[in-house]
Amino acid sequence: MRSLRLNRIIPISVMLLTAYLIPVIQLPPYIMHVFILVIMWAYLSTAWNILGGTAGQLSLGHAAFFGIGAYTTYFLTVWFGLPPLMNLLISGLTASLLSVVIGYPCFRYGLRGVYFTLATIAFAEIMKDLFIYLRDLTGGSLGVWMPVLPEGITTLYFFGKEAYYYVMTTLYVVLVVIIGVMGRFREYLLAIREDEDVSASIGINVTRYKLLALMISSFFVGVGGAYYICYFRYINPYTAFGLDTSLQMALISIFGGMYSFWGPLIGSIILTPIGEYLRITLGGTYVGSHLLIYGLLLILIIRFLPKGIYSLLEPIYGRYLVRGG
Amino acid sequence: MALLEVRNLSKRFGGLWALKNVDLDVIDGEILGIIGPNGAGKTTLFNCISGYYKPDSGKVIFQSRDITGLPPFKIAQLGIARTFQQTKAFNNLTVLDNLRIAALYRGTSLDDVLEIIKLVGLEGRRDSLASSLTILERKRLELARALVIKPKLLLLDEVMAGLKPYEADELLDVILRINKSGVTIVIVEHVMRTIKKVCNRVIVLDFGVKIAEGRPEEVMKDEKVIKAYLGEEFAA
């Protein structure tokens, strides 16, 4: 792979340039909004995929970290008047800390497979109920609104969509770069996904690396949640901690290809616009019907392309992109 | 000098003693055989030494250090490598990637990894997925993976099982060569023939209890051993 370095850098640079140039063509705000959603879900799913795909620990409770990220930014901004740009970082750290609460007991005492998945679902549900219950602190089920702030990068408050798009794209690029330089750590996660007993037999501290994967994953998901509330200006516990949010991250990764680096991006490019389209065309009349079609797509993918859409592209682009795993 | 000392080791599963007060020494540089009928506790012994099971009582001492109850990865880092009876591998990765990842902790060089691939006879399958290997090849991958971590002590759990005699002989040669390079080996086997060929010393387990110890030829004449393997009526 060393000799292919240039082949890796060129397509990535082209992609990056394209992504950053999209706002130049002055698209209508709603289309710009869909672009933001695509990148945001690609980002969240890529972050989810560090634990769910690369390390093979299927979490369906990442909404807990998304939600805590969003609410942390809200609290810090409203109560302490801290700049949202900085709160993005603190939200990530908070989410990361919170992930240890669920991750350490699970990994330390060997909760594997579906039992881990159940624990993560339960954890997110607990968080949701907690935030609904603690009404005085959290605004309860009505949710919270971000205040109007002066426009600017430190407040992450902009009048146009373009700036939000640039911020999101930059977050995604940072995440991709960080995953790209993980090197040996990523190989350990791969090993753990493949077989935990074998991993231990070659000296890999399975518990530690699973926990690290969870912490990194939830850090970025927490930052994503913080971004969400800065962009949408509103969140409630159902969106923040709901199973839908957790599922979305997992589905996009599985659909695009959870064993590949670019799977979540591909998944989001296809699924997010479909979801948006279905939501605006059917959502009003048949509430939740977009989820029906989502489910159907997922069944088809798992049946016919268990390694996701990426497996269709792999023979063509595989040698130019970062290798799967 | 004893490289590994097992003292009074016991492990129970419910009411069943899988190991009962087992004592044994592994001497630096030897090939020790552990034999016994099905369910004698051989694999349990390996699992207790390598940390996959926590023993109920007793001690495991490796290079004068108490390693009882340490997690498997720690024991691997200290220099005890093991193979799995039911072969395991990173199935979606190639043979080379399997071993490359195994080499990370110890920092074994790529050249050494390639050397080991050659030693176990997998050079033709280097770029094949582990899932596509035959049983024989999977056993060899087990062996190669254990070697890549450069162990001082190598625990081989039935690496010969299911092999044809000539295949087993090939693998035996490899094991002897590994031993000559300075690795102490404990080998659990079912097949007496292989044990006789390579082991200096044999320990016999039956129902979790050590019933005999000594040179292979002596042990096989032992009354208790014959009884354990063939039943009461065959004992002289």
Boltz contact constraints between the chains, C-beta under 6 A:
constraints:
  - contact:
      token1: [A, 184]
      token2: [B, 104]
      max_distance: 6.0
  - contact:
      token1: [A, 187]
      token2: [B, 101]
      max_distance: 6.0
  - contact:
      token1: [A, 191]
      token2: [B, 101]
      max_distance: 6.0
  - contact:
      token1: [A, 194]
      token2: [B, 90]
      max_distance: 6.0
  - contact:
      token1: [A, 195]
      token2: [B, 88]
      max_distance: 6.0
  - contact:
      token1: [A, 197]
      token2: [B, 88]
      max_distance: 6.0
  - contact:
      token1: [A, 198]
      token2: [B, 88]
      max_distance: 6.0
  - contact:
      token1: [A, 200]
      token2: [B, 72]
      max_distance: 6.0
  - contact:
      token1: [A, 200]
      token2: [B, 73]
      max_distance: 6.0
  - contact:
      token1: [A, 201]
      token2: [B, 76]
      max_distance: 6.0
  - contact:
      token1: [A, 201]
      token2: [B, 82]
      max_distance: 6.0
  - contact:
      token1: [A, 202]
      token2: [B, 102]
      max_distance: 6.0
  - contact:
      token1: [A, 202]
      token2: [B, 149]
      max_distance: 6.0
  - contact:
      token1: [A, 203]
      token2: [B, 73]
      max_distance: 6.0
  - contact:
      token1: [A, 203]
      token2: [B, 76]
      max_distance: 6.0
  - contact:
      token1: [A, 203]
      token2: [B, 77]
      max_distance: 6.0
  - contact:
      token1: [A, 203]
      token2: [B, 105]
      max_distance: 6.0
  - contact:
      token1: [A, 204]
      token2: [B, 73]
      max_distance: 6.0
  - contact:
      token1: [A, 205]
      token2: [B, 73]
      max_distance: 6.0
